[in-house]
Amino acid sequence: MKAGICGLCKKSGIIKKSHLLPKSAYKQVRDHPSEGGGSPMIVDMARNKFGKTDKQVDAHFLCGNCESVFSKFGEAPVSKIWATHFDFPMLDILNKITPISISTKRKLYKSDQLDGDLARALYYFAVSVVWRAIEWPRTNVGVVSCKGVLNVDQMREVTQFLLGNISVVDDLFIVLDVNTCSEMTGMLSMPARFAADLESLLFDVLGLRFMVFVGPGFPLEIETLRTTYDRNLLVTSSDHSESRFAMQIAKYLNENNIQ
Ligand SMILES: [Zn+2]
């Protein structure tokens, strides 16, 4: 047990060990016991490091109350739909919905086609991971590139949202891209900037790729998506093995003889 000041609500008391990405996700990226139960595959994009490690990114950071709020509104519902060794409920959900747009690479869904609680949980989860990455109390864990993505006023708004005082963060636009390639779902990637010229972060949790764009001035194509479909959250599906990011990982595994 450790006493201190909670990173979110700023109250002093007992501070819990918090995880940057959900602890429950790590056991799903570990090899299945029938395949030896080897260490999980973790990707640290900002430092260009990929590899198998048992090291979880944790720190004494939040009070018990804020931890349980994060769990109740984000992690718990999202953990029910991410990919496991056995199934991928989120992909099943999308496969039962008619996309509003289909291109060769991607299907597009509006968040109001999802159950309202699920859409809110996906949004809350994404915002909570982004907040953690920016405010994380340690600097040696590969999320340094996230610092400064949001300005002081935007961080204040994010905090108010996470504490339940406002319902959305106006300057954030979140795209959840659900992976359709079953070999690529067992992966976690730490939040990192994904384009130098854009205020945006990306992270992967078990087949769910969250792309978080920061306004208020969005690039034209993002603003078009917002005005056409939804100002806060859009859901797409695509084959992540065809992304540039996947190619890099495959190359790494190959070079290092990791099967
Ligand atoms: Zn707290």
Boltz pocket constraint, residues with backbone or C-beta under 6 A from the ligand:
constraints:
  - pocket:
      binder: B
      contacts: [[A, 6], [A, 7], [A, 8], [A, 9], [A, 10], [A, 11], [A, 62], [A, 63], [A, 64], [A, 65], [A, 66], [A, 67]]
      max_distance: 6.0
